[in-house]
């Protein structure tokens, strides 16, 4: 009988809270997203030069610096007609495993071209493990109105140094025409393939 008062007091706490308003937020369906602080480390982003070429040169320093072994980079050589960055190389394969990433930003510190930065996006949860391994196309910054999608040649008369000094301000007419010709050729090839298969 000596244990009865403490037990009743415990039941009283439970009974009292049963009728209080529930404070659970139904995130993300109903909850508002709060803006993160300016120095918040969120999802990574592979940046582009103002004409659309990629800043990543496939050096793999970010992968070497990662303490969680969350980054995989495979570089490839740039060739004329298939140029993705102003350098000799570009990141052909770029993956970040967000199941391993600890958001320490060591990869950002290691990047010599400022190709990799971190955004404020924090909503990375999913139901599948495979979905949380982000590929290059998911990490690349979107194209703006002054950019054209690589591969395309560098701005005529410029060097790799001009790109990194910020002298290139956008895509030129020649670059736009090159991309338009490439897209037309790809569409023509698709039509030929479709006709051949039918």
N, C-alpha and C positions, 0 to 999 in steps of 0.2 A: 504493500500500500504506500510505502515511502516513495516509490517511483512514479506515482500517479500525477502529482502536480507538474513535474517537468514534461511528462508526456502530453498532458493536456495543454501546456503552454506551447508545445510544438505544433499540436493540432490547431491551436488558436491562430498561429501565424499563417498556417496553410489556409485555414478557412477565411481569414481576413483578406488575403491576397487573391482569392478566387474571384472576387467581385470587382477587382480593380481593372482599369482599362489596360489592354495589352499594348505593349510598346514595340512589338516586333515589326520591323519594316519589311515589306515584301519586295526585297531587292532582287533583280533590277526592274521588275514590272512596275512598281509604284513609287519606289524611293527616288528622291532627287539626287543627281550626282553632284557632289561638292567639288569645287575646283581645287586641285592640289596646290601645294606650296610651290613657289618658283623653282626651287632646287630639287623637286621630287624626281626620282628615277623611275620612269615607266618603261613601256615597250620601246625597243630600239628602232632606229630608222637609218637606212642607207641613203645618204644625200646625193644630189646631182649637181653638176655645174650648170650655170645659167642657160646653156644651149641644150641641155638634156643628157649629156654624157655623164657617166657615173664617176663619182669621186674615188670609189674603191679600186685599188690597184692590185688586189689579190696578194698582198704581202704576208698575210696570215699572222701578223703581230697581235691582233686582237685574240685569236685563238690561243696563241702562246701565253698571253697575259691572263687569260680567264682561269681563275682558281677553281672553278667548278667544272671545267672541261665541257662547257655548254655550247661552244661555238665551233663550227666546222666550216673551213674555207678551202676551196680548191681553185687556184689561179690558173689562167690560161693566157696565151700570148695574143695580143691585138695584131690583126693583119689588116692591111688596107682593104676596104670593102666590107669588113666585119669588125669595125672599131667600136668598143663599148666605153672606153675611158681614154683620156689623153695620154696615159703612160704606155709603157711597153706591155704591161699586163693588165688584166681585169679579173674580178672575182667571178669565175664562171659558175661555181656552186657556192652558195652562202646559206648556212642554216644556223638557227639559234634554237636550242632546246629549252623552252621555258619551264620544263619540269626540273631542270638542273640550275637554271640561272638564279643567282642570289642578288641581282641588281646592284652590284658593288661599283659598277662603272669603271672597272680597271681596263676594260676593252676600249672605252672612250679615251682614256689617258694614253693608251698605247698607239692609237691610230695616228699615223704621221700625216695623213691628208685631210683629216677632219671629215672623213667619209661616214663615220658612225657616230650618231648622237642618240640621246634618249628623249622620248616624247613624254607627255603627261598621261598617256593612256594606261590605265591600270586594270581594266576589266578583261582579264585574260583567262578566266575560268571556262572549262568546257567539260563535256562528258566523255571525251575520247583522248587517249594519250597521244595519238598520232597528230591530232589537230594542233597540239601545243608545240609541235616542232615547226617553226616558221621557216619558210623557204624565201629565197631571194625576192621573188615577185611580191610577196607579202610585206617585205621589209623596205622595199624601194620607195622613196618619196614620190608622191604623185607628180605628174607633169603639169607645169603651169602654162599659161598662154604663150610665153616666149620660148618654150622648149619643144623639141621634137624627140620622139623615141629613138634610142639607139638600136641597132648600129648605124652610125653615119660618120663621115669624116670630120676632123677638127676644123675649126674656122680657118679659112685660107689665110696663110701668112702668119699663123701663130705657132707657138711651141708649147710644150707641156708647162714650162715655167710661166708663160702668159696666163694659163688657166689658173694656176695656183696663186698668182699675184692679183687675180680678180680683174684682169683686163678684158675678159670675154663677158659680155653683158647679155647675150641672148643668141638664139639660133638665127643664122643668116638665110637669105633666099636660096642659096646653093644647097644648104643642108636640108631645107624644107623640100626642095625639088628632088633631092636624092632619096629622101624617105618616101615621097609620093611615088616615084618611079619604082622603088622596091615594093611598095604595097600593091601597085598595079600589077607588077610581075607575079607576086604571090597569088593575087586573085585570079590571074590568067592560068597559073599552074593548077589552082584548085578546080577551075572549070574543066581543064583538060583531064585531070584525074577523075573528076566526076563522070565525064563523058566516057572515059576509058573503062570505068568500072561498071557502067550500065549497059 
